[in-house]
Amino acid sequence: MPSAAKLFQVQLTEDAREKSERQKVLTVKQCLKDSFKREDQRIAEMAARDGRTGSSSGSKMSTTTPGSKEPGSISDAS
């Protein structure tokens, strides 16, 4: 049976690993939030620019998903 000191050391290592993993997850979440915020700002700027010029170019995005059976979809699932 392992000693109490060894068990304590193993627990510290596991706790550190879990903390590191949680930190990585938080970092990725923050990066995604920042990315979505930048994308929202970019889309808002494009919409505002299109509104000023009366142009609709670049403001319509495809709503079909790759592999969908709808006519005009980006890719065919065959």
C-alpha positions in Angstrom: 0.0 0.0 0.0 1.4 3.4 -0.9 2.4 5.8 1.8 0.3 8.7 2.8 2.9 11.1 1.4 2.9 9.3 -1.9 -0.9 9.4 -2.1 -0.8 13.1 -1.2 1.7 13.8 -4.0 -0.4 11.9 -6.5 -3.5 13.9 -5.5 -1.5 17.2 -5.9 -0.4 16.1 -9.4 -4.0 15.2 -10.4 -5.3 18.5 -8.9 -2.7 20.4 -10.9 -3.6 18.5 -14.1 -7.3 19.3 -13.6 -6.6 22.9 -12.9 -4.5 23.1 -16.0 -7.2 21.5 -18.1 -9.8 23.9 -16.7 -7.5 26.8 -17.5 -7.1 25.6 -21.1 -10.9 25.2 -21.5 -11.4 28.8 -20.1 -8.8 30.1 -22.5 -10.4 28.4 -25.5 -13.9 29.7 -24.4 -12.5 33.2 -24.2 -10.9 33.0 -27.6 -14.1 31.8 -29.1 -16.1 34.6 -27.4 -13.6 37.2 -28.7 -13.7 35.7 -32.2 -17.5 35.7 -32.3 -17.5 39.3 -31.0 -15.1 40.4 -33.8 -17.2 38.5 -36.4 -20.4 40.2 -35.1 -18.7 43.6 -35.4 -17.5 42.8 -38.9 -21.0 41.8 -40.0 -22.5 44.9 -38.4 -20.0 47.1 -40.2 -20.7 45.3 -43.5 -24.5 45.7 -43.0 -24.1 49.4 -42.1 -21.9 50.0 -45.2 -24.4 48.2 -47.4 -27.2 50.3 -45.9 -25.4 53.5 -46.8 -24.6 52.5 -50.4 -27.9 50.6 -51.0 -26.0 47.6 -52.1 -27.0 44.1 -51.1 -23.7 42.5 -52.2 -22.0 40.5 -49.4 -24.9 40.8 -47.0 -26.7 37.5 -48.0 -25.1 34.4 -46.7 -26.0 30.9 -47.7 -28.2 29.1 -45.3 -27.8 25.6 -46.8 -25.5 23.2 -45.2 -23.0 21.0 -47.1 -24.5 17.7 -48.0 -28.1 19.1 -47.9 -30.5 17.9 -50.6 -31.9 21.4 -51.4 -31.3 22.7 -54.9 -28.5 25.2 -55.1 -26.7 23.8 -52.1 -23.0 24.3 -51.9 -22.0 20.7 -52.1 -23.7 17.5 -53.2 -23.7 14.5 -50.9 -23.5 11.9 -53.7 
